[in-house]
Amino acid sequence: MHDRLAFLSLRLSLFAALGLSAVACGSTVENGGQGGQGGAGTGASTSATSSQGGFGGWSGCAGATPVLLADGSDSGYVKCDDGTIHREVAVACDTTIDAPACEGTEPSKSCTTDADCTAKPHGKCIHQDPAFENPEPSCGCVYACANDAECGEDAVCVCPGVVNNGVAWSRCSAVAKCATDADCPSGECGITSFNDGCFQQIGLACRTADDACRVDADCMDGAACAALPYSTTGEPGTFNCETQNCAIGRPLLVAGAARTAPAAARVDWILAEITPDVASLDPAVRRALADAWTEIAALEHASVASFARFTLQLMALGAPPELLFAAQTAAADEVEHARVGYALASRYADRPIGPAKLDLSGVPLETDLRAVLGSLIEEACVGETIGAAEALALAGLVQDPALREVHARIAEDEQRHAELAWKTLRFLLEGADEDTRSFARATFDRAIEASSVDPSFRRAVVAEEVGLLSAKQIGALRRQVLRDVVRPCADALLAPAAAKAVSARLQAC
């Protein structure tokens, strides 16, 4: 379901970590037509301005005309001459969901009738075609909205026909920092719809002169001007130049298996401010979420030990201070990720959950270059890059704002951790002989092959709106990021032909 621009931002950030700045030399990536739909603009731009803190001044809206719905009624939105759209007034939406009902023969079902869909108003149990290239059709609940009140805080109800909803019915926006023009000093509560490579993300925010962009033409090729609940280039919930990128942590591997601490009843690992919606969830979904987040939290907790070992390995190999500092910072990130995970597990389970003692017996501290290279490639360059992509995908999928914020926060941290991994790989391969580089290439091949299979678990509950994806969905997402991000980065650093091409390009800059 992803086109070739999927994961572009993540790939570019890792290329930059490797010292291969595609942006600095001019991107050759073409825009695949998935613009922010808040204004394509005219002309072409060859350089991004988002990092410069502005796009050249406030132009405002000229020539505004009403945006009409399919039945000819007023949507409450107006469209400016430059293609941007903003919301003058809130208008109620039709709640009809025109989609095929669940047939009952689908292999995967989280509902069978509309009566099962009670998490929000206007629910319908529909037949869903394969998602994330999942070959199995499924049944799942979808929900329309009639007004903003049904969407909760920081979201509004968007009728079909205003922008690309991603569906044929009304839906709640992913983020809304304003509800109408009256909320904004500029008088423009702008709306954008952007396909981030996984999902159609609708966002509203006040237009300001400090925005990184107004229309897509203000961004580099392959990027679009959009307001998202997360951002890799600026402040979430503001207008930034965004690219398609859709991607949880570095495991503590011992003899090829992830080592984690068992769960225990304790409250000191629970963050009080993490308060997801639990009242509206079906009991089976709550149990599944409690189990999933207990497992995630344990992996994040063990990642602290993994980064501690990594720091010692870096010191043994004479790493520069910036890598050591980044490794220590990453370990602190993992402490917070574990606290977030245990908080979510505790809320969903309605009992305190934290980690017991972590068994470190038999955990090796290898300082040989090849041993460090092997674990770095497997656990970090491959594992953490996948983790960043998975978290980004989930940030765009889940509906609960608290849960969405958690995934976005983890995604941002994991992307930094992936960048650290690739920077470390570049450091370890500086001056390396061909045998060592061949070892690294072979390790990538094995790690990519091992990570390309579907996970072995089979979830009793699959509920995409809360982040419970099936093994096939996760497997397809991982294969996507392996193909579009990991393999290109590995080839750019290690493949002789690619290395020569990159070297020639850098010399031309």
C-alpha positions, 0 to 999 in steps of 0.5 A: 500500500506504500509507494516509493516515497514511503519512509523518505524522511527517515532514509534521508535522516540516516543518509545525513548521519552517514555524512551523505547529505542528499539534501545539500546536493539537491534531491533527485526524488520526485513528488509522487502526488501525495501533497499536503492538500493544503495548497500545492502552490505553483512553481518549483523549489529546490531547497527546504526552508523549514530549518530556517524558521520561516518561508519568506513572509506572511502572504495571507489568503486572497480570493477565498471561495466557499468549499461545497460538499457533494450535496452542494451544501456549505462545508464551513471551509473556504479555499484561497487562490494559492490552494490553501484551505481554512475553516471559517465556521463549524458545520455538522457532518452526515454520519453515513458510512458507505462501506461494505458490511462484514461478511463473517467469512473474513479470517481476522475479525475484531467485530462481526456486527455494528452492535460490536462497535461501541467505542465511539458514536456512529460505529459500523463493522465493515469488511476491510481489504488487506492493510499493510499488504496483509493478504488476509481480509478482515472485519473492523470497526470504523466510526463517523462523526457528526460534530467536533464534540464527538472527536474530543480534545485537539481534534475536529470533525471533518466532513468528506469532500473538504480534503482527502479524508482517506475514507468516504465518510466524516472522520476526526482529524489527527490533530487540531490546534484550532477549530475555526478562524476565530481561534487564530490571530491571523484569521486562518485556521488552516487544514491539510491532508497528507499521506505520511506513507501509511495513513491519511493525516488530517491536521488543523493549525493557525497560519502564522508568519513563522510557519516553515511553509504555506504551500508545497512549493515552499518545500524541497522536492518530495516534501509537502506542507502539512500540519501533523500530530508529530513532525521530524522537522519542526514543532508538531501541530504547526505547518512544516515541510513533511515527507512520507515516513512511516516506522520500538527499541534496541533489545538486549540480546543474549545468545540471539534471544531478547532478555527482559525482566519479568513483570512485578507489582510496583508503582515507581515505574508508572508515569502519573501523567500517562492517562489513556482512554480506558472507559470506552474500550472493550474488555478484550481490547483492554486485556490485549493492550495490557499484555502488549504494553507489558511486553513493550515496556519490558523490552524498553527497560532491557534497552537501558542495559543494552545501551550501557553495554554499548557505551562500554564497547564504544569506550573500548574501541576509542569512540569520540565523545559525541558518540558516547554522549549520544549513547548515554542520552539514548539510555536515559530515553529508554528509561522514560520509554519503559516508564511510559510503557509500564504506565500504559500497561498498568492503566489498561490492566487496572493494576500496578505493573513494573519490572522485577530484577533483570537477570544479567548472568551470561550477558557478554561484553564483547569488545572485538571489532567484529563482535561489536559490528555484528551486534550493532548492525543486528540490534541497532542499524536494522532493529532500531530503524525498524523500531522508529518506523513502527512507532511512526506508523502507530502514531499515525494510526491510533485514535486516542490522543494520549496514545498517539502522543506516546507513539510520536514521542517514542518515534522521535527518540528512536529515530535519533537512536537509529541515527546514532547506530549508523553514525557509529557504523560509519566510525567503526568502518573508517579505515577498515579493510575489505574483509571487515567490510565484507563481514559487515555486508554479510551481517546486513544480509543475514539480519535483513533476511531474519527481520523480513519474516512475520513475527511469530505471535498471533494476536487474539485481538487486532484493533488498528485504532489502538495500535494492535496490528496483526503479525502479517501487518507488522511483517509487511511494514518491516519488509517495507522499511528494510527495502526502502530504508535499511538496504539503501543505507547499507548499500550507500555505505558498503556497496562498492558501486554505490560508494563510488557514486556517492563519492563522486556526488559529494565531490561535485557538491 
